[in-house]
Amino acid sequence: MNFMDYTDDVCMNLFTQDQGTRMRTSIYSSYPGIISNLDCVTLRNKISGFVYYDINQNGQKDVGENGMFNKTILRLPDSVITSTAISGEFINYLDTGSYVLELQPNSLWNIIEGNSGYSIVVDTMALCCNDFGVTPTTLFDDISINYSASQYRCGFTVPAWITVTNDGTSIVNGMIRYVPHDSMTFISANPAPDNVSGDTLYFNFSNLFPGQSLTIQLFYEMPLTPGLLLCSNTVASVYDGSTYQPFTEDLYCDEITCSFDPNDKKVVPPGVQPSHYILKTDTLLYTVRFQNEGNDTAFTVVIRDQLSSLLNRNTVELVASSHPVIFSINTANLAEFRFENILLPHKSINESGSQGFVTFRIVPFQGLPDGTVINNEAGIYFDYNTCDYQYCFRNACDNNSGGNKRNFRI
C-alpha cells in the first residue's frame, strides 16, 4: 500500500522521504531542467519566522502580539536581505546547509534578548518559528499612506489600493480621506467606507499597532476620454483624542488609455524634460503592475527586478502590494517578489480581479557623477512559465536641469 504523507503547504508534499528521494534521483538523471528551473522552490526547504511587537517582553510571540511589516532580515553566509510581509512573516527557501538569520538593527526598536539571531542547519525539513521580538525605544506617531492603481483604461472598471502603515512606535487611531477625480465613477470598496460625502470617501481605523498595515481596495469606472489626466488625493489623519489631524497624503495621477499592456513598471517621480531629470536626493518609488492574461487561474506570480548596482540595496523598502508577497534581494541587486497561492483569475472571467501590483522604494548611492546611467530591468513570471513580460528602464545623471539640481534620468 502506498503511504501518502500529506502536508498542507505550498509544496504539496504527497510522498514519504524515501519516495521523494527516489523521484528526485530519477528526475536529476532524466530531466535535470525541471530541477534547475528558478521558479521551482518545492525541492528546497521553507525557513520562516515573524518579527513582532513583544508587548510583555517575554521573548515569545503570544496571542495578540502583532507581526510587523517591512522589517529587514539578513541571511548569512550569502548576505541575502529579506523583508517581512504585512503579516510580519518572512520566508526563505533554502538548500541544505548552515545559515544565520539576523534582524537588522533599528534605532527605534530594541531586540528582545535571546531573539537577536538564529544559527540554523537546514536538512530535509521546514523550520518555522525563527521569531524576533522587539520593543520601542521611545513612543511617537508616524504613519504613511500609499495609493496604487491598475492602468486607467477607458470605460473599464479599474481596481485601486490604499495602504496605510503605522511607521511609528505607538498605537494609532485615525481616518483616511480619499478624493477621486470627478470623472471617475465609484463602484465599490472593501471594506466599505464609513462615510461618503459627495465623491469623497472616508475610512476610519483604530488600534493600528506599530508595523501594521491596513489595505483598502477600491473599484472605479473610468471615463471614455483617452489622454485625460486623472489625479486623486489620499489623506491620512491621526486622531489626537479630540480631532483628526492630517498627517500625510499621497497625490496620484495617471492618464486614461484605451489600448495598453497591463503588465508594466512605473516610477515616481517621473522626472522633467525629455531626459526625465530628478533631484539627486530623490528616492525612487517603483511600481510593477501585472495582469493574468492567460486562460486559467495563476497560482504563483513572481517578479524579478534586476536593479542597478548604483542603487543601494540596503535602502530598499516594501511599500505596498495587492496580495501577500515574499520579498528578497541578493548581493547582485536582484530583487524578487513572490506571490504564492495568489489564485489570480484570468481576465476573461474577472477583468478587475485579474490584476495586481507591488510598490517599493530604493535610494541611489550618493556622489554619482553627471552622466551616470542606471539600468533597471524587471521580468514577470506566471506559475512556472519562462518570463512572460519584461520591462527595462534607463536612468542617467546630470547635475543641472533648468536651474534646478537634478540628476537621474528615467
PAMARVEX-986811 format. One line per 4 residues: number of its first residue (from 1); their letters; for each residue x, y, z of C-alpha. Coordinates in Angstrom, 2 decimals. Layout:
<sites>
NUM> A> X/Y/Z | ...
</sites>
This chain:
<sites>
1> MNFM> 0.00/0.00/0.00 | 1.28/3.46/-0.86 | 1.57/5.77/2.17 | 0.79/9.40/1.32
5> DYTD> 2.22/11.89/3.80 | 0.06/14.94/3.11 | 1.20/18.35/4.37 | -0.84/21.49/3.78
9> DVCM> 1.84/23.77/2.36 | 2.87/25.40/-0.87 | 4.92/22.38/-1.92 | 2.00/19.91/-1.62
13> NLFT> 4.31/17.11/-0.46 | 2.37/13.91/-1.08 | 5.15/11.37/-0.65 | 7.36/9.94/2.06
17> QDQG> 11.01/10.98/2.23 | 12.13/7.68/0.63 | 9.66/8.08/-2.22 | 10.78/11.69/-2.65
21> TRMR> 14.45/10.68/-2.77 | 13.81/8.07/-5.48 | 11.77/10.55/-7.51 | 14.48/13.23/-7.24
25> TSIY> 17.14/10.75/-8.35 | 15.07/9.81/-11.39 | 14.38/13.44/-12.28 | 18.00/14.53/-11.89
29> SSYP> 19.20/11.76/-14.21 | 16.48/12.13/-16.86 | 15.06/15.66/-16.68 | 17.56/17.94/-14.91
33> GIIS> 15.98/21.06/-16.40 | 12.98/20.65/-14.12 | 15.20/20.91/-11.06 | 17.18/23.86/-12.36
37> NLDC> 14.08/25.97/-13.03 | 14.49/29.08/-10.88 | 10.78/29.06/-10.07 | 10.83/25.51/-8.71
41> VTLR> 11.12/26.08/-4.97 | 9.38/22.86/-3.96 | 12.64/20.91/-3.55 | 14.09/23.48/-1.20
45> NKIS> 13.31/23.88/2.48 | 10.99/26.53/3.84 | 12.50/28.58/6.68 | 10.22/31.13/8.27
49> GFVY> 9.61/33.36/11.25 | 7.96/36.56/12.43 | 9.09/39.96/13.58 | 6.57/41.05/16.20
53> YDIN> 5.88/43.69/18.83 | 6.68/41.86/22.07 | 4.30/43.73/24.35 | 5.07/41.73/27.51
57> QNGQ> 8.79/41.39/26.62 | 8.90/37.66/27.34 | 10.67/36.72/24.08 | 7.72/34.69/22.80
61> KDVG> 5.07/35.60/20.23 | 1.88/35.44/22.26 | -1.74/35.81/21.19 | -2.45/39.48/20.46
65> ENGM> 1.17/40.34/19.66 | 1.08/41.52/16.08 | 3.61/40.92/13.35 | 5.41/43.94/11.92
69> FNKT> 5.60/44.86/8.23 | 8.78/45.65/6.30 | 11.38/44.64/8.87 | 14.73/43.55/7.44
73> ILRL> 16.34/40.15/7.95 | 19.92/39.48/6.80 | 20.71/35.89/5.85 | 24.29/34.68/6.05
77> PDSV> 26.60/33.50/4.56 | 25.05/34.55/1.21 | 24.08/38.05/2.50 | 20.55/37.91/1.09
81> ITST> 18.16/40.51/2.51 | 14.53/39.56/3.13 | 11.69/41.69/4.43 | 8.63/40.80/6.43
85> AISG> 5.24/40.76/4.73 | 2.18/42.61/6.03 | 1.58/39.72/8.45 | 5.08/40.19/9.89
89> EFIN> 6.27/36.86/8.47 | 9.47/36.35/6.49 | 10.11/33.24/4.38 | 13.27/31.75/2.87
93> YLDT> 13.51/28.72/0.57 | 16.93/27.25/1.16 | 19.13/24.40/0.02 | 20.66/22.19/2.67
97> GSYV> 23.45/23.81/4.67 | 24.17/26.11/7.60 | 22.77/29.62/7.79 | 22.45/32.55/10.17
101> LELQ> 19.38/34.82/10.33 | 19.84/38.28/11.84 | 17.27/41.02/12.38 | 18.88/44.25/11.22
105> PNSL> 19.18/46.87/13.98 | 16.89/49.88/14.07 | 17.34/52.83/16.42 | 13.58/52.89/17.10
109> WNII> 13.39/49.32/18.37 | 15.18/47.15/20.91 | 15.56/43.48/20.06 | 14.47/41.24/22.92
113> EGNS> 17.39/39.40/24.50 | 17.69/35.92/23.03 | 15.98/36.96/19.76 | 18.90/38.72/18.08
117> GYSI> 19.77/35.90/15.67 | 19.43/32.23/14.77 | 22.05/29.74/13.64 | 20.19/27.04/11.76
121> VVDT> 21.09/23.85/9.94 | 18.82/23.08/7.01 | 18.48/19.42/6.08 | 15.22/17.96/4.78
125> MALC> 12.57/19.67/6.81 | 10.88/23.03/7.16 | 11.97/25.17/10.08 | 9.47/27.65/11.46
129> CNDF> 9.26/29.99/14.37 | 12.56/31.83/13.93 | 10.87/34.79/15.57 | 12.25/38.18/16.56
133> GVTP> 10.54/40.16/19.32 | 11.08/43.91/19.58 | 10.03/46.75/21.88 | 10.14/50.52/21.19
137> TTLF> 12.94/52.74/22.45 | 10.54/55.70/22.56 | 6.89/56.36/21.70 | 5.81/58.57/18.80
141> DDIS> 3.24/58.66/15.97 | 4.24/58.21/12.34 | 2.03/56.86/9.56 | 2.47/56.61/5.78
145> INYS> -0.09/56.35/3.00 | 0.17/54.86/-0.49 | -2.32/54.80/-3.35 | -1.69/52.43/-6.26
149> ASQY> -3.95/51.51/-9.16 | -4.03/49.39/-12.27 | -3.78/51.29/-15.52 | -6.67/53.67/-16.09
153> RCGF> -8.36/52.07/-19.10 | -11.19/53.94/-20.79 | -14.62/52.56/-19.96 | -13.29/49.78/-17.71
157> TVPA> -13.74/49.15/-14.01 | -10.25/49.55/-12.56 | -9.01/48.31/-9.16 | -7.01/50.56/-6.85
161> WITV> -5.49/50.03/-3.42 | -4.95/52.37/-0.47 | -2.39/51.18/2.09 | -1.82/52.94/5.41
165> TNDG> 1.12/51.78/7.54 | 2.00/52.61/11.12 | 5.70/53.50/10.87 | 5.85/54.84/14.40
169> TSIV> 6.11/53.11/17.77 | 2.72/53.91/19.33 | -0.75/52.52/18.63 | -2.64/54.83/16.28
173> NGMI> -6.28/55.68/15.62 | -7.10/57.67/12.53 | -9.00/58.27/9.33 | -8.36/58.04/5.59
177> RYVP> -9.97/60.54/3.22 | -9.95/59.70/-0.48 | -10.90/62.28/-3.12 | -11.02/60.88/-6.68
181> HDSM> -11.02/62.80/-9.94 | -14.56/63.95/-10.69 | -14.59/61.91/-13.94 | -14.20/58.63/-12.02
185> TFIS> -17.37/56.74/-11.05 | -17.32/54.90/-7.72 | -18.35/51.24/-7.93 | -17.38/49.64/-4.59
189> ANPA> -14.81/49.41/-1.81 | -13.63/46.66/0.52 | -14.03/47.44/3.35 | -16.92/49.78/2.68
193> PDNV> -16.37/53.45/3.55 | -17.57/54.63/6.94 | -18.85/57.82/5.40 | -19.42/59.27/1.93
197> SGDT> -19.74/62.98/1.21 | -20.28/63.74/-2.47 | -17.48/61.87/-4.24 | -15.23/61.82/-1.13
201> LYFN> -14.81/58.55/0.80 | -13.90/58.33/4.49 | -12.48/55.26/6.21 | -11.85/55.09/9.97
205> FSNL> -9.20/52.84/11.53 | -8.41/52.12/15.17 | -5.77/50.28/17.19 | -3.29/50.16/14.31
209> FPGQ> -0.25/48.69/16.02 | 3.32/49.65/15.16 | 4.41/47.90/11.99 | 0.85/47.06/10.96
213> SLTI> -0.69/47.95/7.60 | -4.29/48.33/6.52 | -5.28/47.91/2.85 | -8.47/49.17/1.24
217> QLFY> -9.39/48.03/-2.27 | -11.39/50.38/-4.46 | -13.14/49.90/-7.81 | -13.84/52.83/-10.12
221> EMPL> -15.26/53.03/-13.64 | -13.08/55.13/-15.92 | -14.35/57.75/-18.41 | -14.18/57.32/-22.19
225> TPGL> -11.61/60.08/-22.72 | -8.20/58.92/-23.99 | -5.33/61.07/-22.76 | -7.30/62.64/-19.90
229> LLCS> -5.09/63.08/-16.84 | -6.85/61.87/-13.70 | -5.46/62.94/-10.32 | -6.75/61.80/-6.94
233> NTVA> -5.66/62.61/-3.41 | -5.48/60.37/-0.35 | -5.01/61.88/3.11 | -4.30/60.00/6.33
237> SVYD> -5.12/61.72/9.63 | -4.26/60.78/13.20 | -6.83/61.13/15.99 | -5.30/63.09/18.88
241> GSTY> -8.12/62.43/21.34 | -10.37/65.25/20.20 | -9.88/65.87/16.46 | -8.40/64.24/13.36
245> QPFT> -5.10/65.88/12.45 | -3.94/65.47/8.81 | -0.61/63.68/8.93 | 0.40/62.65/5.40
249> EDLY> -1.02/62.47/1.87 | -0.42/60.82/-1.50 | -1.26/62.57/-4.77 | -1.63/60.08/-7.65
253> CDEI> -2.00/60.95/-11.34 | -2.36/58.74/-14.41 | -3.68/59.13/-17.95 | -6.64/57.35/-19.49
257> TCSF> -5.52/54.87/-22.16 | -7.67/52.75/-24.43 | -5.06/50.31/-25.72 | -2.17/49.26/-23.49
261> DPND> -0.09/46.49/-21.97 | -1.48/45.91/-18.44 | 1.86/44.48/-17.29 | 4.21/47.39/-16.76
265> KKVV> 6.55/49.26/-14.44 | 6.39/52.92/-13.45 | 8.45/55.20/-11.24 | 7.77/58.27/-9.12
269> PPGV> 8.99/60.92/-9.58 | 8.76/60.59/-13.37 | 11.23/63.41/-13.91 | 11.17/66.51/-16.09
273> QPSH> 12.24/67.29/-19.66 | 12.70/64.52/-22.26 | 15.59/63.11/-20.22 | 13.38/62.81/-17.10
277> YILK> 15.73/64.51/-14.66 | 15.02/64.26/-10.93 | 16.67/65.64/-7.82 | 19.83/63.98/-6.59
281> TDTL> 18.20/63.47/-3.20 | 15.05/61.82/-4.58 | 14.01/58.35/-3.52 | 12.83/56.20/-6.45
285> LYTV> 9.37/54.71/-5.89 | 8.82/51.82/-8.29 | 5.52/50.06/-9.00 | 5.28/46.86/-11.05
289> RFQN> 1.74/46.05/-12.23 | 0.59/42.74/-13.64 | -2.49/41.02/-15.02 | -3.26/37.37/-15.74
293> EGND> -3.96/37.38/-19.47 | -3.84/33.59/-19.76 | -6.73/31.17/-19.85 | -6.57/29.72/-16.34
297> TAFT> -6.03/30.72/-12.72 | -2.45/31.71/-11.84 | -1.29/30.13/-8.58 | 2.10/31.86/-8.40
301> VVIR> 3.30/35.18/-9.75 | 6.99/36.08/-9.47 | 8.53/39.45/-10.29 | 12.32/39.60/-10.69
305> DQLS> 13.76/43.09/-10.87 | 17.43/43.46/-11.76 | 18.25/46.72/-10.01 | 21.31/48.70/-10.96
309> SLLN> 24.40/48.32/-8.81 | 24.21/52.10/-8.44 | 21.12/51.68/-6.25 | 21.79/50.98/-2.58
313> RNTV> 20.11/47.68/-1.75 | 20.35/48.45/1.97 | 17.77/51.21/1.46 | 15.14/49.11/-0.33
317> ELVA> 11.74/49.02/1.38 | 8.45/47.38/0.54 | 5.67/49.96/0.44 | 2.52/48.13/-0.61
321> SSHP> 1.21/45.17/-2.61 | -2.13/43.93/-3.85 | -1.61/40.47/-2.32 | 0.71/39.00/0.33
325> VIFS> 4.24/38.89/-1.08 | 7.59/37.31/-0.16 | 10.48/39.68/-0.84 | 14.24/39.20/-1.07
329> INTA> 17.24/40.90/-2.69 | 20.67/39.34/-3.18 | 24.15/40.84/-3.39 | 23.82/41.23/-7.18
333> NLAE> 20.85/43.58/-6.58 | 18.38/41.05/-7.99 | 15.10/41.70/-6.18 | 12.42/39.01/-6.14
337> FRFE> 8.76/39.46/-5.24 | 6.95/36.13/-4.94 | 3.16/35.93/-4.72 | 2.37/32.38/-3.61
341> NILL> -1.14/30.90/-3.69 | -2.33/34.17/-5.22 | -5.13/32.38/-7.12 | -5.26/35.19/-9.65
345> PHKS> -8.20/34.62/-12.03 | -7.71/35.18/-15.75 | -9.12/38.38/-17.16 | -11.81/36.76/-19.30
349> INES> -13.71/35.72/-16.17 | -12.74/38.60/-13.83 | -11.13/41.61/-15.51 | -10.59/43.76/-12.41
353> GSQG> -9.80/40.78/-10.16 | -7.08/39.50/-12.51 | -4.73/42.38/-11.68 | -2.15/43.08/-9.01
357> FVTF> 0.91/45.15/-8.15 | 3.88/45.67/-5.86 | 5.40/49.01/-4.87 | 8.85/49.50/-3.36
361> RIVP> 11.34/52.32/-2.89 | 15.11/52.50/-3.09 | 17.76/55.22/-2.87 | 20.71/55.67/-5.28
365> FQGL> 24.20/55.83/-3.84 | 25.44/59.30/-3.07 | 28.08/61.05/-5.16 | 27.23/59.60/-8.57
369> PDGT> 28.84/61.72/-11.32 | 26.85/63.51/-14.01 | 26.04/61.29/-16.96 | 25.89/58.09/-14.91
373> VINN> 23.48/55.60/-16.49 | 21.26/53.48/-14.24 | 19.69/50.44/-15.89 | 16.73/48.61/-14.39
377> EAGI> 15.08/45.52/-15.82 | 12.07/43.64/-14.44 | 10.51/40.35/-15.53 | 7.07/38.97/-14.62
381> YFDY> 6.53/35.21/-14.39 | 3.19/33.43/-14.09 | 3.36/29.98/-12.47 | 6.30/28.02/-13.91
385> NTCD> 6.45/29.72/-17.29 | 9.52/31.48/-18.58 | 9.46/35.27/-18.42 | 6.05/36.37/-19.73
389> YQYC> 6.74/40.10/-19.65 | 9.95/42.10/-19.45 | 10.39/45.82/-18.88 | 13.52/47.96/-18.97
393> FRNA> 14.31/51.42/-17.61 | 17.32/53.59/-18.25 | 18.49/56.40/-15.99 | 21.26/58.97/-16.38
397> CDNN> 22.76/61.64/-14.20 | 23.01/65.36/-14.65 | 23.78/67.95/-12.02 | 21.82/70.83/-13.51
401> SGGN> 18.49/70.97/-15.30 | 16.76/74.25/-15.93 | 18.41/75.85/-12.93 | 17.30/73.06/-10.58
405> KRNF> 19.65/70.44/-9.19 | 18.56/67.20/-10.86 | 20.39/64.09/-11.73 | 18.61/60.86/-12.58
409> RI> 17.04/60.41/-15.98 | 14.38/57.71/-16.09
</sites>
